[in-house]
Amino acid sequence: MAKAKDTALAVAEEKTTALSFVAEEVDESQYIANFDFKADEQAMSFLKQAQAMSPELNAATPEYIDGLKQGGFFVSGVNKVLNDGCYIIPCYMVHEHIIWKANQGGFDSKQPYSEELQRQVIRDESKDYLPDGRQVENALTYYVLVVDPAEPNAVPIPAMLKCSSTKFTAAKKFNTLLNAAQFKAATELGFKPPVYRFLASVNSVAQTNSQKQTFFNLDFKMTTAHPYLNQRGMVAVKPILDMAKNLAEMAAANLVNVDYSADKVNTGSAASQDLI
């Protein structure tokens, strides 16, 4: 009996090793999704910029990303490295206060920017705090589609680009560029198009703070020549426009699930903060 059993097992193993998995044409209509992920079941990535002390550059930390260089960009969660910069399609922007727990704690809450809350802010060196000890950021937060310059045919990656501290000034300049592009297009179209009709490049620029320390800031430029753009310099690829419109509508309705704890900048960790 034992011999027969062993023989049967050997035959089964032989058949298994002979199997190969090869992609072939299938009737796609036979495979239709039977559920959709809800907004609160998905986590939004962040488009981030590596600074000198970013843990993503330290091979001894779990956050380490192989190949990432100082000043380079990366998309959290998917660890997409974009050392030489990238393109973004801005879909939505919100001016908000992001509040962190006291004593270098994690994310506490967020709320739309208000002058009333801003008047409560106490400046301590390079950071802002509320009277109860919680750190608060004045941020311009963009919901964007990230486009790899080397892979224009790849699906863009939805992500958030949070601009606070030194990046806040760069973001205001970007808003000026976007506003000018909208009004220029409006003269031809007869209406002001949404911001997701435009493509911008994002690169790193080295700057020096008051302590003579070098850090990297954002450098935005409007893009007028790219496979996504029509003769007016506007994004005109329908699937990408559909993605952008969907992200804009979800962000406007506050339906995007954002794990701010995944954004370690300015949460109190000296190893991960921007040099201001």
Secondary structure, DSSP 8 states (H G I E B T S, - for coil): -HHHHHHHHHHHHHHHHH---------GGG---S----GGGS--EEEEE--TT-GGG-TTSTT--TT--TT-EEETTTTEEETT-EEEEEEEEEEEEEEE-TTT--EEEEEE--HHHHTT-EEETTEEE-TTS-EEEEEEEEEEEEE-TT-TTS--EEEEEEE-THHHHHHHHHHHHHHHHHHHHHHHHSS---GGG--EEEEEEEEE-TTS-EEEEEEEEE---STTB-TTS-B--HHHHHHHHHHHHHHHTT-S---GGG--TTSS-TTT----
